[in-house]
Amino acid sequence: MRQDKVIYLISITVTGKDAEGLPVEAKAYRKVFASKRSVYSQEFYQAAAAQLRPSVVFEVFTREYADEEYLMYESREYKIIRTFGKNEEKLELICSLMPCGA
């Protein structure tokens, strides 16, 4: 598959606390190229049994992934709910669309 889609892997760091003592987070976006595919039906039903809703899979080079928990594609944020190493070079990121305002 061609890696012709641009995604942004999102790193989140806590930069301090606000006046109410809640953590203040900063997001850093890192651009990588990926290939996009649909979720296999078996994978969808297995995830649904665990209360997860996978909606898309992105394949990236293993060396480009640094354990990020989120990514952005076409201005929409996704939670990376699982990763799967296809081989030594490629990794699948199984993602669930984040609800608006999350």
C-alpha positions as CSV (number, residue, x, y, z in Angstrom):
1,M,0.0,0.0,0.0
2,R,1.1,3.5,-0.8
3,Q,1.6,5.8,2.2
4,D,-0.1,8.7,0.6
5,K,-2.2,10.1,3.5
6,V,-0.9,12.7,5.9
7,I,-1.6,12.1,9.6
8,Y,-0.4,13.9,12.6
9,L,0.6,11.9,15.6
10,I,-0.2,13.8,18.8
11,S,2.0,13.9,21.9
12,I,0.5,15.3,25.1
13,T,2.5,16.7,27.9
14,V,1.4,18.2,31.2
15,T,2.9,21.6,31.5
16,G,1.6,22.5,35.0
17,K,-1.7,23.1,36.8
18,D,-4.3,25.8,36.4
19,A,-5.8,27.9,39.2
20,E,-8.2,25.1,40.2
21,G,-5.3,22.5,40.4
22,L,-6.3,20.7,37.2
23,P,-3.5,19.6,34.8
24,V,-2.7,21.9,31.9
25,E,-1.8,19.9,28.8
26,A,0.1,20.9,25.7
27,K,-0.3,19.0,22.4
28,A,2.5,18.6,19.9
29,Y,1.7,17.4,16.4
30,R,4.1,15.4,14.3
31,K,3.4,14.9,10.6
32,V,3.9,11.4,9.1
33,F,2.8,9.6,6.0
34,A,0.5,6.6,6.3
35,S,-1.8,4.4,4.3
36,K,-5.4,4.2,5.3
37,R,-7.7,1.2,5.3
38,S,-11.0,0.1,6.7
39,V,-11.3,-2.0,9.9
40,Y,-11.6,-5.7,9.2
41,S,-15.0,-7.0,10.3
42,Q,-13.6,-9.5,12.7
43,E,-11.5,-6.8,14.3
44,F,-14.5,-4.6,14.6
45,Y,-16.6,-7.2,16.4
46,Q,-13.8,-8.2,18.7
47,A,-13.3,-4.6,19.7
48,A,-17.0,-4.0,20.1
49,A,-17.1,-6.8,22.6
50,A,-14.6,-4.8,24.7
51,Q,-16.7,-1.6,24.4
52,L,-14.4,-0.1,21.7
53,R,-15.5,1.3,18.4
54,P,-12.6,1.1,15.8
55,S,-13.4,3.2,12.8
56,V,-10.2,3.3,10.7
57,V,-6.7,1.8,10.5
58,F,-3.6,3.6,9.5
59,E,-0.3,1.9,8.6
60,V,2.9,3.7,9.4
61,F,6.6,2.8,9.5
62,T,7.4,1.4,12.9
63,R,10.3,3.8,13.3
64,E,8.0,6.8,13.1
65,Y,5.7,5.8,15.9
66,A,6.6,6.8,19.5
67,D,3.7,5.4,21.5
68,E,1.4,8.3,20.9
69,E,-2.2,7.8,22.1
70,Y,-3.9,10.1,19.6
71,L,-3.6,11.2,16.0
72,M,-5.3,13.7,13.6
73,Y,-6.5,13.0,10.1
74,E,-8.4,15.5,8.0
75,S,-9.0,17.8,11.0
76,R,-10.6,14.9,13.1
77,E,-8.9,13.5,16.1
78,Y,-8.7,9.7,16.7
79,K,-7.7,7.7,19.7
80,I,-5.3,4.9,19.0
81,I,-6.9,2.0,20.7
82,R,-4.5,-0.7,19.6
83,T,-1.3,-1.2,17.6
84,F,-0.4,-4.2,15.5
85,G,3.1,-4.9,14.1
86,K,2.6,-6.3,10.6
87,N,6.4,-6.9,10.3
88,E,9.6,-5.3,11.4
89,E,9.0,-2.2,9.2
90,K,5.3,-1.5,9.4
91,L,2.8,-1.0,12.2
92,E,-1.0,-0.7,12.1
93,L,-2.7,1.9,14.3
94,I,-6.3,0.9,15.0
95,C,-8.2,4.1,15.7
96,S,-11.5,5.2,17.1
97,L,-13.0,8.6,16.2
98,M,-13.0,10.9,19.2
99,P,-16.3,12.5,20.2
100,C,-16.7,16.2,19.4
101,G,-15.4,18.3,22.3
102,A,-13.4,15.5,23.9
